[in-house]
Amino acid sequence: MSKTAAWTAPDPSGRRAILPDSSLENSKDRTVVVTGASGLLGSRVALKLIRAGYTVRCFQRRDAVAVRESLQPKGLERFEQHRGSITHPDHVSRALDGADAVVHLAAKVSVTGPWEEYVETNVTGTRILLEGARAEGIGRFVQVSSPSVSHAGSAFMGQGNQPADPDNARGNYARSKAYAERLALDYDSQDLLVGVVRPHLVWGPGDTQLVERVIERASRGGIPLLDAGAALIDSTYVDNAAEAVLRDFERLETVHGKPLVISNGEPRTVGELMTMMCEAAGVQPPQRTVPASVAKLAGSVVEKIWARRPGADEPPMTRFLAEQLSTSHWFDQRETHELLDWKPEVSIDEGMESLRRYYRPRSSENTASLRPLV
């Protein structure tokens, strides 16, 4: 197993793995604001930047506990935190004060909700950050986007980095992120270099967006395989995605203005990925199969019902979710690899092994496999 794969393995007591002071590179004397640093990918990006020599100012509403608790004394000297909202200009102004760069990950990512909420966070929030960065004289900005911004409902099979298409994007999340990506690229200039990365289906230990949803629904028997789970999809192990974000950030002079899709480049069927995630957590994988056409129709109906239920949990199915689970999505990564001088270090199988250790910390292998974050 690669060294990176061990980054997310917790110890038997449940404590977080540590980023040792001995692994820190020399200080670059620059401050990078990372929005959304309390999330899975945001926390890993923050740690990557700290390790690479940057001071990181985490900016989000919740405590960035996963970052703070992973650091030793020297690492903590490079950790700052500003809690607030990207939709409040005053919060943004304080967070960006004296900073040199921004990596923007904060977003509303749920599969349902009023369009206005997506606009407020994903579009207006991005605009406020960009305006704040320009006013502060910040010279580097990385927008973390999604391949869904150019997905119009048909399969992606070997495509590259296509333009964002908000008019045809599927669902409020994808459409709002498409508008946000276009907006960010409009700000790209020699004074403010703007890069865009589109990680696809990021997952790993501690993931609450993909892995936990699959496992929770599978444990209740509430997640079917659409068309027998045959759709072939790319996904991205979280540490690979974080490294790609860092590479984009450090190569903005040559990659600014160019959206780049990020994935492991190991397409698996939806059924295989779900089975591996469930087995890692000791949960029975989904067995029931439903025609995709039926699920899409049901999803459209469910969306209308849920729209009249403010504050309700996420619906069991939406049309967007049905399309994602039944449509192939895999990408040509050659341009991304060349421009970023990057290739994934952690394979899907290695990532699933880390996931298994995360969910089964008392397994006999766990103690032997523990390594520091180096």
Protein Blocks (a to p, Z undefined) as FASTA:
>chain_A
ZZklmmmmccfkopacdddfklpccdehiacddehklbmklmmmmmmmmmnopacddddf
bdcfklmmmpcfklmmmpccddddfklmklmmmmmgopabdcdfbdcfbfbdcfklmmmm
mmmmmmmmmmmmmmnopabdcddddfklmcghiacehiacddddfklpgcjklmmmmmmm
mmmmmmgcfklccdddddehiadehiaklmmmmmmmmmnopacceehilaccddddfklm
mmmmmmmmmmmmmmgoiacdddehiacdfklmmmmmmmmnopacdfbdcdfklmmmmmmm
mmmmmmmmghiacdfbdfklmmmmmcccdddfklmmmmnopacfbdfklmmmmmmmmmmm
mbmklmmmpccdZZ
